[in-house]
Amino acid sequence: MQISTKKWIDSALFILTLIAASLTDTKNSLASFDVQQGEVSGVGLWGVHFISETEGWASGAEGVILHTKDTGKKWRVIYKNSKERFSAIHFPTPLVGFAASWTGAIFSTTDAGRNWVENVPPVRAWLWDVHFLNAQLGFAVGNNGLILGTKNGGKKWAILHQDQKAGPFLGVHFVDTKFGWVVGWNGAILQTNDGGANWMRQKSNTGQPLEDVTFINTQIGWAVGRNGVILHTKDSGAHWENQESGVDRMLLSVHFQSARVGFIAGGAGSVLKTDDGGDSWRKQSAGTDQTLEAASFSDEKNGWGVGWGGTIVHTKDGGLNWETQNYGFSDRLFRIQLMSQTGFIFGEAGTIFYTDNKGADWNRIESGVEEAILSAHFTSAKEGWAVGEAGLLLHTMDGGRNWIKRPQLIDAPFQGVFFMNRDVGWIVGEKGIIFKTENRGEKWRFQLSNTTATLTDVAFLDTQNGWATGEAGALLYTHNGGATWRLFHLQTTATLNRVIFQGRNGFVVGEDGTILTSGDRGKTWTARNGKTDMGLQDISMLGEVGYAVGDLGTILRTADSGKTWKAEDSPVAQRLNSVFFTSAHEGWVVGRGGVILRYRPTD
């Protein structure tokens, strides 16, 4: 029995409507995006604080704050603000915490980091450190010799000290409500014994910048700085003596659990430990060569270091052994596509991951190439195409178990591929490149795009009507299978990264939070407000419900065919490059740092 094309389309639209309705209902149940694998953040981290051997926070660039409740086995991004850069973070209680930013703002939370409130001190200066004795009493230091204090949990900050001619103060530590120390540029050490009302300069005997300071009581303390400097005092800082570090690296963080056991972290993954109060320091291998900007120990056994590139290391045996807590993945993943049970993820250096159990597990398979694979399209469960750097063109006819490298058409990156059926397909890429095949890829013909803009994606409604996106707001269309391409004039110069069609409805996403929708097969396009200025890299639609993903872990959701959008909770701060939903209940997102996110109900 033959089924007419119209009936098939009507049936398909009916099924999509049911799926969309189900997806809308799913939103009301418990569901979330969780990290299946990969690094949650690739931005530099400058602050870390653990209040127990299981719970801690880390902070850094792009206003990122991470949180863990399981010793760091799983980290989740709980806050991000691209306008901020958090130099330090401190939690005096499990619920109350503070993060200091280079903008001069100090953010506070009273619910363990679920929500953050910006507090602005009387003067704006780059802040380097923050320290609280309890939920109310705290101190912060920054550029221009600035010392700030608060007595009401950061609601109001007072200037305790400022010297416009002085260099930055980089570290602050108080042992009680009266005694505290500040260290900074040019070997500066200041001490107070009246809660910060008055500050006295102490002689450090070094001109090196001092990065951090800690005291275990009112008498005994340490300060560390550039070129391996370690200073120690036994008399509240009246006298500071040099301790031999054995390194010439920057020493950026110092932490003591007792008068004898202490740790220091710094440049090029340096970790030092002492068991005798600093009379001797020995090097430890942290398993990284990234600079560790900060460290925190919950006890003499459990410690964490954070630093450049989002590095997080952990020890549970007092520094004898360190493990990385970023899952060991560094690949950038560019595209994901799933069928019924099987699916593929494509990335840099020829990376291909394969699943045959609906994404429960992903296994790397051999692609036979080293070029980055930027886009892919399957015409059936068996046959698919993939394109990438240097004119890479791959073809599979056995469900992706084997990929054949086709002859190079041009030595330039291909960024998008789309097949209308098994015979007819298009490829787009750098400098306006468009190729078309009508014989299953046996021959490819060059098409004139009339633009030199790099083209990022291509999609067709049928064999005649298609669209391509590109740099500088380029949106091309054709009504004759690509024999001629014309530019659709838009009021944007943002790069457009992705175009998809679902029946008559078209969707485009791009940089600067650009979202365009069409309900008339692309005759007209309407700009939508995604309430973000983050670059958007991909979009997936099922009926009226869809998701767009992009920079800094951005995930947006629509339930009305793209007219309105709402930000979803995202556990990562990586660029997310691709999103694919197979049903109302399951979807995946991939991106930088080898990140794979899975969406599904949590109950």
C-alpha positions as CSV (number, residue, x, y, z in Angstrom):
1,M,0.0,0.0,0.0
2,Q,1.4,3.4,-1.0
3,I,1.0,6.4,1.3
4,S,0.8,9.9,-0.3
5,T,3.4,12.5,0.5
6,K,0.7,14.8,2.0
7,K,-0.5,12.1,4.3
8,W,3.0,11.2,5.4
9,I,3.7,14.9,6.2
10,D,0.4,15.3,8.1
11,S,1.2,12.2,10.1
12,A,4.7,13.5,10.9
13,L,3.4,16.9,12.0
14,F,0.8,15.2,14.2
15,I,3.6,13.1,15.9
16,L,5.7,16.2,16.3
17,T,2.8,18.0,18.0
18,L,2.4,15.1,20.4
19,I,6.1,15.2,21.2
20,A,6.0,18.9,21.7
21,A,3.1,18.7,24.1
22,S,4.9,16.0,26.0
23,L,8.0,18.1,26.1
24,T,6.0,21.0,27.5
25,D,4.7,18.7,30.3
26,T,8.2,17.4,31.0
27,K,9.3,20.9,31.8
28,N,6.9,20.9,34.7
29,S,8.4,17.7,36.1
30,L,11.8,17.4,37.5
31,A,14.3,17.3,34.7
32,S,17.8,18.8,34.2
33,F,20.9,19.0,32.1
34,D,23.7,17.0,33.8
35,V,27.3,16.5,32.9
36,Q,27.8,13.1,31.3
37,Q,31.5,13.7,30.8
38,G,34.0,16.6,30.2
39,E,35.2,19.7,31.9
40,V,32.6,22.0,33.4
41,S,34.7,25.1,32.9
42,G,37.7,26.0,30.9
43,V,38.1,29.5,32.3
44,G,40.9,30.4,34.8
45,L,40.0,29.8,38.4
46,W,41.5,32.2,41.1
47,G,39.6,31.3,44.2
48,V,38.6,28.2,46.1
49,H,37.2,27.5,49.6
50,F,36.1,24.2,51.3
51,I,34.1,24.2,54.5
52,S,34.3,20.4,54.9
53,E,35.9,17.5,53.2
54,T,32.9,17.2,50.8
55,E,31.6,20.7,50.1
56,G,33.4,23.6,48.5
57,W,33.3,26.4,45.9
58,A,35.7,27.8,43.3
59,S,35.6,31.1,41.4
60,G,37.2,32.7,38.4
61,A,37.0,34.4,35.0
62,E,33.7,35.2,33.3
63,G,32.2,35.5,36.7
64,V,32.1,31.8,37.1
65,I,31.4,30.1,40.5
66,L,31.5,26.3,40.8
67,H,30.1,24.2,43.6
68,T,30.6,20.6,44.7
69,K,29.0,18.5,47.5
70,D,31.0,15.3,46.9
71,T,34.6,16.3,47.4
72,G,34.8,17.5,43.8
73,K,33.9,14.3,42.0
74,K,31.2,16.4,40.4
75,W,31.5,20.1,40.0
76,R,28.6,22.2,38.8
77,V,28.5,25.9,37.6
78,I,26.0,27.7,39.9
79,Y,26.7,31.2,38.8
80,K,28.2,33.0,35.8
81,N,28.4,36.7,34.8
82,S,30.7,37.5,31.9
83,K,31.2,41.1,33.2
84,E,32.9,39.9,36.4
85,R,36.1,38.1,37.3
86,F,36.1,36.6,40.7
87,S,39.6,36.8,42.3
88,A,38.6,35.1,45.6
89,I,35.8,33.4,47.3
90,H,35.1,32.7,51.0
91,F,32.3,31.0,52.9
92,P,32.3,31.6,56.7
93,T,29.3,29.3,57.0
94,P,27.7,26.6,54.8
95,L,25.1,29.0,53.5
96,V,26.8,32.4,53.6
97,G,29.5,33.2,51.1
98,F,31.3,36.1,49.4
99,A,33.1,36.6,46.1
100,A,35.4,39.5,45.2
101,S,35.6,40.8,41.6
102,W,38.0,42.8,39.5
103,T,35.1,45.3,38.9
104,G,35.3,46.3,42.6
105,A,32.0,44.6,43.4
106,I,31.6,42.0,46.2
107,F,28.9,39.4,45.6
108,S,27.1,37.7,48.5
109,T,24.9,34.6,49.0
110,T,22.8,33.4,51.9
111,D,21.7,30.1,50.3
112,A,25.0,28.3,49.5
113,G,25.3,30.0,46.1
114,R,22.0,29.4,44.5
115,N,21.5,33.1,44.4
116,W,24.0,36.0,44.5
117,V,23.5,39.7,45.2
118,E,26.0,42.4,44.1
119,N,27.2,44.8,46.7
120,V,29.2,47.9,45.7
121,P,31.7,49.4,48.1
122,P,32.1,53.2,48.4
123,V,35.0,53.1,45.9
124,R,35.6,50.9,42.9
125,A,39.0,49.1,42.7
126,W,40.2,45.8,41.5
127,L,39.7,43.5,44.5
128,W,42.1,40.6,45.1
129,D,41.0,38.9,48.2
130,V,38.1,38.6,50.7
131,H,38.0,37.0,54.2
132,F,35.2,36.7,56.7
133,L,35.3,35.7,60.3
134,N,31.6,35.0,60.5
135,A,28.5,35.8,58.4
136,Q,28.6,39.5,59.4
137,L,32.2,40.5,59.9
138,G,34.5,40.6,56.8
139,F,37.3,42.3,55.0
140,A,38.4,42.8,51.4
141,V,41.6,44.2,49.8
142,G,42.5,45.5,46.3
143,N,44.3,48.0,44.2
144,N,45.5,51.5,45.4
145,G,46.3,50.2,48.8
146,L,42.5,49.6,49.5
147,I,41.2,47.8,52.6
148,L,37.5,47.4,53.1
149,G,35.5,46.2,56.0
150,T,31.9,45.2,56.7
151,K,30.0,44.5,59.9
152,N,26.6,43.6,58.4
153,G,27.3,40.7,56.0
154,G,28.4,42.9,53.1
155,K,25.4,45.1,52.8
156,K,27.6,48.1,53.5
157,W,31.3,48.4,53.2
158,A,33.6,51.0,54.8
159,I,37.0,52.1,53.7
160,L,39.5,51.2,56.4
161,H,42.6,52.1,54.5
162,Q,43.5,53.6,51.1
163,D,46.7,54.9,49.5
164,Q,46.4,56.0,45.9
165,K,50.1,55.9,45.5
166,A,50.5,52.4,46.9
167,G,50.4,49.2,44.9
168,P,47.7,46.5,45.2
169,F,47.1,44.6,48.4
170,L,46.7,41.0,47.4
171,G,45.9,39.0,50.5
172,V,44.1,39.4,53.8
173,H,43.7,37.2,56.9
174,F,42.1,37.7,60.3
175,V,42.4,35.3,63.2
176,D,39.8,37.1,65.4
177,T,37.8,40.3,65.5
178,K,40.9,42.4,66.4
179,F,44.0,40.8,64.8
180,G,44.5,40.8,61.0
181,W,47.2,41.2,58.3
182,V,47.3,42.4,54.8
183,V,50.1,41.7,52.2
184,G,50.8,43.1,48.8
185,W,53.0,44.8,46.3
186,N,56.7,45.6,47.0
187,G,56.8,43.3,50.0
188,A,54.1,45.3,51.9
189,I,52.7,43.9,55.1
190,L,50.2,45.7,57.3
191,Q,48.9,44.6,60.7
192,T,45.9,45.7,62.8
193,N,45.1,44.8,66.4
194,D,41.9,46.8,66.7
195,G,39.7,45.3,64.0
196,G,41.0,47.4,61.1
197,A,40.6,50.9,62.7
198,N,44.3,51.4,62.5
199,W,47.0,49.7,60.4
200,M,50.7,49.5,61.1
201,R,53.3,48.7,58.4
202,Q,55.6,45.8,59.2
203,K,59.1,45.2,57.8
204,S,59.2,42.2,55.5
205,N,62.8,42.5,54.3
206,T,61.8,41.8,50.7
207,G,60.7,43.8,47.7
208,Q,58.9,41.0,46.1
209,P,55.1,41.1,45.8
210,L,53.5,39.1,48.6
211,E,50.5,37.2,47.3
212,D,49.0,35.6,50.3
213,V,49.1,35.5,54.1
214,T,47.8,33.2,56.9
215,F,48.0,33.0,60.7
216,I,47.1,30.1,63.0
217,N,46.9,32.4,66.1
218,T,47.8,36.0,66.9
219,Q,51.5,35.2,67.0
220,I,52.4,32.6,64.3
221,G,51.9,33.2,60.6
222,W,53.3,33.0,57.1
223,A,53.3,35.1,53.9
224,V,54.3,33.9,50.4
225,G,55.1,35.7,47.2
226,R,57.0,35.9,43.9
227,N,60.3,34.2,43.2
228,G,59.7,31.5,45.8
229,V,59.5,33.9,48.8
230,I,58.3,32.4,52.1
231,L,58.2,34.6,55.2
232,H,57.5,33.4,58.7
233,T,56.8,35.2,62.0
234,K,56.5,33.9,65.6
235,D,55.8,37.3,67.2
236,S,52.7,38.7,65.4
237,G,54.8,40.1,62.6
238,A,57.2,42.2,64.6
239,H,59.9,40.1,63.0
240,W,59.6,38.2,59.7
241,E,62.2,35.6,58.7
242,N,62.8,34.0,55.3
243,Q,62.2,30.3,54.9
244,E,63.9,28.4,52.1
245,S,61.3,27.3,49.5
246,G,63.7,25.6,47.1
247,V,61.8,27.1,44.1
248,D,61.8,30.3,42.2
249,R,58.2,30.1,41.1
250,M,55.4,32.5,42.1
251,L,53.9,31.3,45.4
252,L,50.3,32.4,45.4
253,S,48.5,30.6,48.2
254,V,49.4,29.4,51.7
255,H,47.4,27.3,54.1
256,F,48.2,25.9,57.5
257,Q,46.1,23.4,59.4
258,S,48.3,23.5,62.5
259,A,51.6,25.0,63.7
260,R,53.5,22.3,61.9
261,V,51.5,21.2,58.8
262,G,51.2,23.6,55.9
263,F,50.8,23.8,52.1
264,I,51.7,26.3,49.5
265,A,50.6,26.4,45.8
266,G,51.8,28.5,42.9
267,G,53.3,28.8,39.5
268,A,53.6,25.9,37.0
269,G,51.7,23.5,39.3
270,S,54.0,24.0,42.2
271,V,52.9,22.5,45.5
272,L,55.0,22.6,48.7
273,K,54.4,20.9,52.0
274,T,55.9,21.2,55.4
275,D,55.5,19.0,58.5
276,D,57.8,21.1,60.7
277,G,56.4,24.6,60.7
278,G,58.3,25.6,57.6
279,D,61.8,24.7,58.8
280,S,61.9,22.6,55.7
281,W,59.6,22.5,52.6
282,R,59.4,19.7,50.1
283,K,58.0,19.7,46.6
284,Q,54.9,17.6,45.7
285,S,53.7,16.6,42.3
286,A,50.2,17.9,41.7
287,G,50.0,16.3,38.3
288,T,49.7,19.5,36.4
289,D,51.9,22.2,35.0
290,Q,49.2,24.8,35.1
291,T,49.7,27.6,37.6
292,L,47.6,27.1,40.8
293,E,46.2,30.4,41.9
294,A,44.6,29.2,45.1
295,A,44.3,26.3,47.4
296,S,42.0,25.2,50.3
297,F,42.4,22.4,52.9
298,S,39.4,21.2,54.9
299,D,41.8,19.2,57.2
300,E,45.4,17.9,57.0
301,K,44.4,15.2,54.5
302,N,41.9,16.8,52.1
303,G,42.9,19.7,49.9
304,W,42.2,21.3,46.6
305,G,44.1,23.6,44.2
306,V,42.6,25.6,41.4
307,G,44.2,27.6,38.6
308,W,44.7,28.4,34.9
309,G,42.6,26.7,32.3
310,G,40.0,25.7,34.9
311,T,42.4,23.3,36.5
312,I,41.2,21.6,39.7
313,V,43.4,19.2,41.6
314,H,42.6,17.2,44.8
315,T,44.4,15.3,47.4
316,K,42.9,13.0,50.1
317,D,46.2,11.9,51.6
318,G,47.9,15.1,52.7
319,G,49.4,15.8,49.3
320,L,51.1,12.4,48.7
321,N,48.9,12.0,45.7
322,W,46.9,14.4,43.6
323,E,44.1,13.8,41.1
324,T,42.7,16.1,38.5
325,Q,39.0,16.7,38.8
326,N,38.3,17.7,35.2
327,Y,37.7,14.3,33.8
328,G,40.8,14.4,31.6
329,F,39.0,15.6,28.5
330,S,40.3,18.5,26.4
331,D,38.7,17.9,23.0
332,R,36.3,20.4,21.5
333,L,33.1,18.7,20.3
334,F,31.3,20.4,17.5
335,R,28.3,18.4,16.5
336,I,26.0,15.7,17.8
337,Q,23.4,13.7,15.8
338,L,21.3,10.8,17.0
339,M,18.9,8.3,15.4
340,S,16.8,5.7,17.2
341,Q,19.4,3.8,19.2
342,T,22.6,5.1,17.6
343,G,24.3,8.4,17.6
344,F,27.5,10.3,16.9
345,I,29.5,13.2,18.3
346,F,32.1,14.9,16.1
347,G,35.0,17.0,17.2
348,E,38.5,18.2,16.7
349,A,41.5,16.1,15.6
350,G,39.1,13.6,13.9
351,T,37.3,12.8,17.1
352,I,34.2,10.6,16.7
353,F,32.2,9.2,19.6
354,Y,29.6,6.5,19.0
355,T,26.6,5.2,21.0
356,D,24.4,2.2,20.4
357,N,22.4,2.5,23.5
358,K,20.7,5.9,23.1
359,G,23.5,7.9,24.6
360,A,23.9,6.0,27.8
361,D,27.5,5.5,26.9
362,W,29.8,7.1,24.3
363,N,32.8,5.3,22.9
364,R,35.5,6.7,20.7
365,I,35.8,5.1,17.2
366,E,38.6,5.5,14.6
367,S,37.9,8.1,12.0
368,G,41.2,7.7,10.1
369,V,41.7,11.5,10.0
370,E,43.3,14.2,12.1
371,E,41.3,17.2,10.9
372,A,38.6,18.7,13.0
373,I,35.1,17.4,12.0
374,L,32.8,20.4,12.2
375,S,29.4,19.2,10.9
376,A,27.6,16.1,9.9
377,H,24.3,14.9,8.4
378,F,22.7,11.5,8.1
379,T,20.3,10.6,5.3
380,S,19.4,7.3,7.0
381,A,20.5,5.1,9.9
382,K,23.2,3.7,7.6
383,E,24.3,6.6,5.5
384,G,25.9,9.8,6.5
385,W,28.3,12.6,5.6
386,A,30.7,14.6,7.7
387,V,32.8,17.7,6.8
388,G,35.6,19.7,8.4
389,E,38.9,21.5,8.2
390,A,41.0,21.5,5.1
391,G,38.1,20.4,2.9
392,L,37.6,17.2,4.9
393,L,34.7,15.1,3.4
394,L,33.8,11.8,5.0
395,H,31.2,9.3,4.0
396,T,29.7,6.2,5.8
397,M,27.3,3.6,4.4
398,D,27.4,1.2,7.4
399,G,25.9,3.3,10.2
400,G,29.2,5.0,11.0
401,R,31.3,1.9,11.8
402,N,33.6,2.9,9.0
403,W,34.2,6.3,7.5
404,I,35.7,6.8,4.0
405,K,37.6,9.9,3.2
406,R,36.4,11.3,-0.1
407,P,38.7,13.2,-2.5
408,Q,39.4,16.8,-1.4
409,L,37.3,19.3,-3.3
410,I,39.2,22.4,-2.0
411,D,41.8,23.1,0.6
412,A,39.6,25.2,2.9
413,P,37.3,24.5,5.9
414,F,33.9,23.1,5.2
415,Q,31.5,24.2,8.0
416,G,28.1,22.8,7.1
417,V,26.6,19.9,5.2
418,F,22.9,19.0,4.4
419,F,21.3,16.3,2.3
420,M,17.8,16.5,1.1
421,N,17.8,12.8,0.2
422,R,20.5,10.2,-0.4
423,D,21.4,11.7,-3.7
424,V,21.1,15.5,-3.4
425,G,23.2,17.4,-0.9
426,W,25.1,20.7,-0.3
427,I,28.3,21.7,1.5
428,V,29.2,25.2,2.6
429,G,32.4,26.7,4.0
430,E,35.1,29.4,4.0
431,K,34.9,32.4,1.6
432,G,31.4,31.7,0.4
433,I,32.1,28.2,-0.8
434,I,29.1,26.1,-1.8
435,F,29.2,22.7,-3.5
436,K,26.3,20.5,-4.6
437,T,25.9,16.9,-5.5
438,E,23.0,15.2,-7.3
439,N,24.5,11.7,-7.5
440,R,25.2,10.6,-3.9
441,G,28.5,12.4,-3.7
442,E,30.1,10.9,-6.8
443,K,30.5,14.3,-8.3
444,W,30.3,17.7,-6.7
445,R,29.6,21.0,-8.6
446,F,30.7,24.4,-7.4
447,Q,27.9,26.9,-6.9
448,L,28.3,30.7,-7.0
449,S,27.2,32.2,-3.7
450,N,27.9,35.8,-4.6
451,T,29.6,36.4,-1.2
452,T,33.1,36.0,0.2
453,A,31.7,35.6,3.8
454,T,32.5,32.3,5.5
455,L,29.3,30.2,5.4
456,T,28.6,28.3,8.6
457,D,25.5,26.2,7.8
458,V,23.0,25.2,5.1
459,A,19.5,23.7,5.2
460,F,16.9,23.0,2.5
461,L,13.1,22.7,2.7
462,D,13.0,20.7,-0.5
463,T,15.3,20.2,-3.5
464,Q,14.7,23.7,-4.7
465,N,14.4,26.0,-1.7
466,G,17.3,26.4,0.7
467,W,19.1,28.7,3.1
468,A,22.7,29.3,4.2
469,T,24.1,31.3,7.1
470,G,27.4,33.0,7.5
471,E,29.6,35.8,8.9
472,A,28.6,39.4,9.1
473,G,24.9,38.7,9.1
474,A,25.0,36.7,5.8
475,L,21.7,34.9,5.2
476,L,21.5,33.4,1.7
477,Y,18.6,31.8,-0.1
478,T,17.8,29.9,-3.3
479,H,14.7,28.9,-5.0
480,N,16.3,26.8,-7.7
481,G,18.4,24.3,-5.9
482,G,21.4,26.6,-5.6
483,A,21.8,27.6,-9.3
484,T,21.5,31.1,-8.0
485,W,21.9,32.3,-4.4
486,R,20.7,35.7,-3.2
487,L,21.4,37.7,0.0
488,F,18.5,38.2,2.4
489,H,19.0,41.7,3.9
490,L,18.9,41.7,7.7
491,Q,19.4,44.4,10.3
492,T,22.3,42.6,11.9
493,T,26.0,42.1,11.2
494,A,26.4,39.3,13.7
495,T,27.7,35.9,12.5
496,L,24.8,33.5,12.0
497,N,25.9,30.0,13.0
498,R,22.9,27.7,12.4
499,V,19.8,27.4,10.3
500,I,17.1,24.7,10.6
501,F,13.6,24.3,9.2
502,Q,10.7,22.4,10.6
503,G,7.9,22.4,8.0
504,R,7.2,26.1,7.2
505,N,9.0,27.2,10.3
506,G,12.6,28.3,10.1
507,F,15.1,29.2,12.8
508,V,18.4,30.9,12.8
509,V,20.8,31.5,15.7
510,G,24.1,33.4,15.9
511,E,26.4,35.6,17.8
512,D,25.3,38.4,20.2
513,G,22.3,36.3,21.2
514,T,20.8,36.5,17.7
515,I,17.6,34.5,17.2
516,L,15.5,34.7,14.0
517,T,12.3,32.9,13.3
518,S,10.2,32.5,10.2
519,G,6.7,31.1,9.8
520,D,6.4,31.3,6.1
521,R,9.3,29.2,4.7
522,G,11.7,32.0,5.0
523,K,9.9,34.8,3.1
524,T,10.1,36.9,6.2
525,W,12.3,36.7,9.3
526,T,11.6,38.1,12.8
527,A,14.2,38.9,15.4
528,R,13.5,37.4,18.8
529,N,14.7,38.4,22.2
530,G,16.6,35.6,23.8
531,K,17.5,37.9,26.8
532,T,21.2,37.1,26.3
533,D,24.2,38.6,24.5
534,M,26.0,35.3,24.4
535,G,26.9,33.8,21.1
536,L,24.4,31.0,20.2
537,Q,25.9,28.1,18.2
538,D,23.0,25.6,17.6
539,I,19.3,25.1,18.0
540,S,17.1,22.0,18.2
541,M,13.3,22.1,17.7
542,L,10.5,19.6,18.4
543,G,7.2,21.1,17.5
544,E,6.8,24.3,19.5
545,V,9.4,23.4,22.0
546,G,13.1,23.9,21.4
547,Y,16.5,24.6,22.9
548,A,19.3,26.9,21.8
549,V,22.9,26.6,23.1
550,G,26.0,28.8,23.0
551,D,28.8,30.5,24.8
552,L,29.6,30.2,28.5
553,G,27.2,27.3,28.9
554,T,24.2,29.2,27.7
555,I,21.0,27.1,27.3
556,L,17.8,28.7,26.3
557,R,14.3,27.1,26.0
558,T,11.2,28.1,24.0
559,A,7.7,26.6,24.3
560,D,6.1,28.8,21.6
561,S,8.0,28.2,18.4
562,G,10.8,30.6,19.3
563,K,8.7,33.7,20.1
564,T,9.9,33.8,23.7
565,W,12.9,32.3,25.4
566,K,13.9,31.5,28.9
567,A,17.4,30.6,30.3
568,E,17.8,27.1,31.6
569,D,20.0,26.0,34.4
570,S,23.3,25.0,32.9
571,P,25.9,23.1,34.9
572,V,28.9,24.3,32.8
573,A,30.6,27.4,31.6
574,Q,32.0,26.0,28.4
575,R,31.0,27.0,24.9
576,L,28.2,24.7,23.9
577,N,28.4,23.9,20.1
578,S,25.5,21.5,19.4
579,V,22.2,20.4,20.8
580,F,20.0,17.4,19.7
581,F,16.7,16.2,21.2
582,T,15.4,12.8,20.3
583,S,12.2,12.9,22.3
584,A,10.4,14.9,24.9
585,H,12.4,13.3,27.6
586,E,15.9,13.0,26.2
587,G,18.4,15.5,24.7
588,W,22.1,16.0,24.5
589,V,24.4,19.0,24.3
590,V,28.2,19.0,23.4
591,G,30.9,21.6,23.5
592,R,34.4,22.6,24.5
593,G,36.3,20.7,27.1
594,G,34.8,17.4,25.8
595,V,31.6,18.3,27.5
596,I,28.6,16.1,27.0
597,L,25.4,17.1,28.8
598,R,22.4,14.9,29.0
599,Y,18.8,16.1,29.6
600,R,16.4,13.8,31.2
601,P,13.9,13.6,34.1
602,T,15.6,13.3,37.5
603,D,12.9,11.3,39.2
